[in-house]
Amino acid sequence: MQSLDSFLSDESSFYGDEEQVSEMEDRAAEFDPMHYWRTSHATNLAVIAASQQAATENGTQHTDGAEIIETKSTCRHPHDGHADCYQRTESVASFLNRLPPSTTKASDLGPWIYIANRNFQSLVVPRVRRLVEEGRKLLEEFEEELSEIQEDNKDKSSSAAKSAVTRKINKKRRKLEADLLQVARDTGVITGKWMLFPSEDKLDEIWAAVAGATAKGALGVGAKVATKPDDEVLSRPRLICVYTKDFQDKEDIRRVLLKLVDLGLVSKGRGSSARSIYYKCDAYTHLDIKGGNPWGLKPSMYSSSDILASK
C-alpha cells in the first residue's frame, strides 16, 4: 500500500490555501492560553462534568452544574487578576483609591490603568497582526505613488499644474483612507475611542467620573488612563481613552459623547472657550498614524463639535 505522503506534493492544499494558512498563523500567534483556561475551558460542559465526577470520587461535596457554571463564568474576564485593571471583587471607589492616576507611576504598574464595562462581550476577535501587515503595505504603496506623482511633475510650476497634482494626490489619499478602514473591518479591529487630555490637577476627578460611568455600563465598552511618567519634570496633560465598540456605529459614538457632556467632561458650547475632543479608531493607533504623519492622513475620525452639530 502506498503511503499517504506519496499522494501529497509540496503544492498540495492539504494544509489549506495561502489565505487559510495565513489566517491560522494569525490565530495561533494571537492565541492566549491563559485566557482560554479562564474562559472556554472553565465553562466547557465536559470539563464541568469531569470536575463533578472527580469531586464525587474524592468524597467531596457535590456541586450543582449550574452553580459551577455561574462560579466559573464570573472569572472569565481578561482583566481578572491583572493589577493594572479594575477587579470585579472591588468597588469602583476601592479601585480609584488603589490606583490614583495622578500618582501611580508607570515604572510601578505599567503605562495604563484600565477599567471595563463587564456587561459588554465582543463577538469579534481582532486580528491586529494582519491589520498591521496589510495596513503598512497600503501605506508603503501610497508612498511610492506619491513619489512617482511628485517626480513626474517636478518641473511643472504653473498654478494649474500644481492644482492638478494636488487633486490627484487627494484622490489617492481618499482611496487610502477607505482601504485602511476596510482592512480594519476585515480584520475585526473595529473599536475606537474618544480622547480626553485633562491637566494633572483635574486628572483624578475626571478619571473617577469616567471609571464610574464605565463600570455601570453607562459609557463605552472600556476606558484607560495613562500613568505618571517616571521622567516627568513638569506636569503635563494626561490621556484618558473612552472606548466604543465600533468606529462604524456613529449613533453609539454620539451616545457616548453625549454622556461625557452630561458628566461635565466635554463642553457642548461653541466658540473659542469650547474645546473639542477627538475620536480615533484603534486601527490608526496600531498603524502609528498620528498628527503630522508623512501620508497626510487625518489621525482622528470625528471631533466633538462636528458630532454635536450634526442631527
C-alpha positions as CSV (number, residue, x, y, z in Angstrom):
1,M,0.0,0.0,0.0
2,Q,1.3,3.5,-0.9
3,S,2.0,5.8,2.0
4,L,-0.1,8.9,2.5
5,D,2.9,11.1,1.7
6,S,3.0,9.8,-1.9
7,F,-0.3,11.5,-2.6
8,L,0.8,14.9,-1.2
9,S,3.1,17.2,-3.1
10,D,4.7,20.4,-1.9
11,E,1.9,22.2,-3.6
12,S,-0.9,20.2,-2.0
13,S,-3.8,22.0,-0.4
14,F,-3.8,19.6,2.5
15,Y,-2.9,22.5,4.8
16,G,-5.3,24.9,3.1
17,D,-4.6,27.7,0.6
18,E,-2.3,30.6,1.4
19,E,-5.1,32.7,2.9
20,Q,-6.2,29.9,5.2
21,V,-2.7,29.2,6.3
22,S,-2.1,32.9,6.9
23,E,-5.3,33.2,8.9
24,M,-4.5,30.2,11.1
25,E,-1.0,31.5,11.7
26,D,-2.5,34.8,12.9
27,R,-4.9,33.0,15.2
28,A,-2.1,30.9,16.6
29,A,0.1,34.0,17.2
30,E,-2.7,35.8,18.9
31,F,-4.0,32.8,21.0
32,D,-3.8,33.4,24.7
33,P,-3.7,30.1,26.6
34,M,-4.3,31.7,30.0
35,H,-7.4,33.4,28.7
36,Y,-8.6,30.1,27.2
37,W,-8.2,28.3,30.6
38,R,-10.1,31.2,32.3
39,T,-13.0,31.2,29.8
40,S,-13.8,28.5,27.3
41,H,-12.2,25.7,29.3
42,A,-13.8,26.8,32.6
43,T,-17.3,26.8,31.2
44,N,-17.0,23.7,29.0
45,L,-19.7,21.2,30.0
46,A,-17.4,18.2,29.6
47,V,-14.9,19.9,32.0
48,I,-17.7,20.6,34.5
49,A,-18.9,17.0,34.3
50,A,-15.4,15.7,34.8
51,S,-14.9,18.0,37.8
52,Q,-18.2,16.8,39.3
53,Q,-17.1,13.2,38.9
54,A,-13.7,13.8,40.4
55,A,-15.4,15.5,43.4
56,T,-17.7,12.6,43.9
57,E,-14.9,10.0,43.7
58,N,-12.8,12.0,46.2
59,G,-15.7,12.2,48.6
60,T,-16.1,15.9,48.4
61,Q,-19.5,17.7,48.4
62,H,-21.4,17.6,45.1
63,T,-21.9,20.9,43.4
64,D,-24.7,21.6,41.1
65,G,-23.6,22.1,37.4
66,A,-25.5,25.4,37.1
67,E,-23.7,26.7,40.2
68,I,-20.3,25.6,38.7
69,I,-21.1,27.5,35.5
70,E,-22.1,30.6,37.4
71,T,-19.0,30.5,39.6
72,K,-16.6,29.8,36.7
73,S,-18.2,32.4,34.4
74,T,-17.5,35.2,36.9
75,C,-13.8,34.6,36.5
76,R,-13.6,34.8,32.7
77,H,-12.9,38.4,32.0
78,P,-9.5,39.1,30.5
79,H,-8.9,41.8,33.2
80,D,-9.2,39.4,36.1
81,G,-6.0,39.0,38.1
82,H,-4.3,42.0,36.5
83,A,-3.1,44.6,38.9
84,D,-3.5,47.4,36.4
85,C,-7.2,46.7,35.9
86,Y,-10.4,47.1,37.8
87,Q,-11.4,43.9,39.5
88,R,-14.9,42.5,40.0
89,T,-14.0,41.8,43.6
90,E,-13.5,45.5,44.4
91,S,-15.7,48.6,44.4
92,V,-15.0,51.4,42.0
93,A,-14.1,53.6,45.0
94,S,-11.6,51.0,46.1
95,F,-10.2,50.7,42.6
96,L,-9.7,54.5,42.4
97,N,-8.1,54.6,45.8
98,R,-5.8,51.7,44.9
99,L,-4.7,53.3,41.6
100,P,-5.0,57.1,41.6
101,P,-3.6,58.0,38.1
102,S,-2.1,61.3,39.3
103,T,0.5,59.5,41.5
104,T,0.6,55.9,40.1
105,K,4.0,55.6,38.4
106,A,4.5,53.8,35.1
107,S,7.5,52.0,36.5
108,D,5.4,50.5,39.3
109,L,2.4,49.4,37.2
110,G,2.9,50.0,33.5
111,P,1.7,52.7,31.1
112,W,-2.0,52.4,31.6
113,I,-4.8,51.8,34.2
114,Y,-7.8,50.0,32.8
115,I,-11.5,49.6,33.5
116,A,-14.0,47.6,31.5
117,N,-17.8,47.6,31.1
118,R,-18.2,43.9,32.1
119,N,-21.7,43.7,30.6
120,F,-20.2,44.0,27.1
121,Q,-18.8,40.9,25.4
122,S,-17.4,41.3,21.9
123,L,-18.2,38.6,19.4
124,V,-15.4,39.8,17.1
125,V,-11.8,38.6,17.5
126,P,-9.4,41.3,16.3
127,R,-6.5,40.2,14.2
128,V,-4.1,43.0,14.9
129,R,-1.1,41.4,13.3
130,R,-2.9,41.0,10.0
131,L,-4.2,44.6,10.2
132,V,-0.6,45.9,10.7
133,E,0.8,43.8,7.8
134,E,-1.9,44.8,5.3
135,G,-2.1,48.4,6.6
136,R,1.6,49.0,6.3
137,K,1.6,47.6,2.8
138,L,-1.1,50.1,1.8
139,L,0.9,52.9,3.3
140,E,4.0,51.9,1.5
141,E,2.2,51.7,-1.8
142,F,0.8,55.2,-1.3
143,E,4.3,56.5,-0.5
144,E,5.5,55.0,-3.8
145,E,2.6,56.5,-5.7
146,L,3.2,59.9,-4.1
147,S,6.9,59.9,-5.0
148,E,6.0,59.0,-8.6
149,I,3.5,61.8,-8.9
150,Q,5.9,64.3,-7.4
151,E,8.8,63.1,-9.7
152,D,6.6,63.3,-12.8
153,N,5.5,66.8,-12.0
154,K,8.6,68.3,-10.5
155,D,9.2,70.6,-13.5
156,K,5.7,71.9,-13.6
157,S,5.4,75.2,-11.8
158,S,2.1,76.7,-13.0
159,S,-0.7,77.1,-10.5
160,A,-2.9,75.0,-12.8
161,A,-0.4,72.1,-12.8
162,K,0.1,72.3,-9.1
163,S,-3.7,72.2,-8.6
164,A,-4.0,69.1,-10.8
165,V,-1.2,67.4,-8.8
166,T,-3.0,68.2,-5.6
167,R,-6.3,66.8,-6.8
168,K,-4.6,63.6,-8.0
169,I,-2.8,63.2,-4.6
170,N,-6.0,63.9,-2.7
171,K,-7.9,61.3,-4.7
172,K,-5.3,58.7,-3.9
173,R,-5.3,59.7,-0.2
174,R,-9.1,59.3,0.0
175,K,-8.7,55.8,-1.5
176,L,-6.0,55.0,1.0
177,E,-8.3,56.1,3.9
178,A,-11.1,53.9,2.6
179,D,-8.8,50.9,2.0
180,L,-7.4,51.2,5.6
181,L,-10.8,51.3,7.2
182,Q,-11.8,48.3,5.0
183,V,-8.8,46.4,6.3
184,A,-9.8,47.3,9.8
185,R,-13.3,45.9,9.3
186,D,-12.0,42.8,7.6
187,T,-9.6,42.1,10.5
188,G,-12.1,42.9,13.2
189,V,-10.1,45.8,14.6
190,I,-13.2,48.0,14.9
191,T,-13.0,49.6,18.3
192,G,-12.2,53.3,18.7
193,K,-12.0,55.9,21.4
194,W,-12.8,59.5,22.5
195,M,-9.6,61.1,23.8
196,L,-9.6,63.4,26.8
197,F,-6.4,65.3,27.9
198,P,-7.1,66.6,31.5
199,S,-4.5,68.5,33.4
200,E,-2.9,66.6,36.3
201,D,-4.7,68.7,38.9
202,K,-8.1,67.5,37.5
203,L,-7.0,64.1,36.4
204,D,-8.2,62.0,39.4
205,E,-11.6,63.8,39.4
206,I,-12.2,63.3,35.7
207,W,-11.0,59.7,35.7
208,A,-13.3,58.9,38.6
209,A,-16.3,60.1,36.6
210,V,-15.2,58.1,33.6
211,A,-14.5,55.0,35.6
212,G,-17.8,55.1,37.5
213,A,-19.9,55.5,34.3
214,T,-17.9,52.8,32.5
215,A,-18.4,50.3,35.4
216,K,-22.1,51.0,35.4
217,G,-22.4,50.4,31.6
218,A,-23.5,54.0,31.0
219,L,-20.5,55.0,28.9
220,G,-18.4,52.9,26.5
221,V,-17.1,49.4,26.5
222,G,-14.0,50.3,28.5
223,A,-11.6,53.1,29.4
224,K,-8.0,53.6,30.3
225,V,-5.8,56.4,31.7
226,A,-2.1,57.0,31.4
227,T,0.0,56.5,34.5
228,K,2.6,59.0,35.7
229,P,5.8,59.0,33.5
230,D,8.9,58.4,35.6
231,D,10.9,61.1,33.8
232,E,8.2,63.8,34.1
233,V,9.6,67.0,35.4
234,L,6.7,69.4,34.6
235,S,3.1,68.2,34.9
236,R,1.5,67.7,31.5
237,P,-2.0,66.8,30.4
238,R,-2.6,63.0,30.7
239,L,-4.5,60.9,28.2
240,I,-7.8,59.2,29.0
241,C,-9.4,57.0,26.3
242,V,-13.1,56.2,26.4
243,Y,-13.7,53.2,24.1
244,T,-16.7,52.4,21.9
245,K,-17.4,49.1,20.4
246,D,-17.3,50.0,16.7
247,F,-16.0,53.0,14.8
248,Q,-18.7,52.4,12.2
249,D,-21.5,52.9,14.8
250,K,-21.9,56.6,14.7
251,E,-25.0,56.6,16.9
252,D,-23.2,54.8,19.7
253,I,-20.2,57.1,19.3
254,R,-22.6,60.1,19.6
255,R,-24.3,58.4,22.6
256,V,-21.0,58.1,24.5
257,L,-20.1,61.7,23.6
258,L,-23.4,63.0,25.0
259,K,-22.8,61.0,28.2
260,L,-19.4,62.7,28.5
261,V,-21.3,66.0,28.1
262,D,-23.8,65.0,30.8
263,L,-20.8,64.2,33.1
264,G,-19.5,67.7,32.5
265,L,-16.3,66.5,30.9
266,V,-17.0,67.9,27.4
267,S,-18.3,71.3,26.5
268,K,-21.4,71.4,24.3
269,G,-21.0,75.1,23.5
270,R,-19.2,76.7,20.6
271,G,-16.6,79.5,20.3
272,S,-13.0,79.9,21.5
273,S,-13.8,78.9,25.0
274,A,-15.2,75.5,24.0
275,R,-12.5,72.9,23.5
276,S,-13.3,69.9,21.2
277,I,-12.2,66.4,21.9
278,Y,-11.5,63.9,19.1
279,Y,-12.4,60.3,18.2
280,K,-9.8,58.0,16.7
281,C,-10.2,54.4,15.5
282,D,-7.8,51.8,17.1
283,A,-6.7,50.7,13.6
284,Y,-4.9,54.1,13.1
285,T,-3.3,53.7,16.6
286,H,-1.9,50.3,15.7
287,L,-0.6,51.7,12.4
288,D,1.0,54.6,14.3
289,I,-0.9,57.2,12.3
290,K,-0.5,60.5,14.3
291,G,-0.7,64.2,13.6
292,G,1.8,65.3,11.0
293,N,2.2,61.9,9.5
294,P,4.0,61.5,6.1
295,W,0.9,60.3,4.3
296,G,-1.1,63.5,5.1
297,L,-3.9,61.4,6.8
298,K,-6.2,63.0,9.4
299,P,-5.5,60.9,12.5
300,S,-9.0,61.4,14.0
301,M,-12.3,60.4,12.5
302,Y,-14.6,62.8,14.3
303,S,-14.5,65.9,16.6
304,S,-17.0,66.5,19.4
305,S,-18.0,69.8,17.8
306,D,-18.8,68.1,14.5
307,I,-20.8,65.3,16.1
308,L,-22.8,67.7,18.4
309,A,-23.5,70.0,15.5
310,S,-25.0,67.1,13.4
311,K,-28.5,65.9,13.8
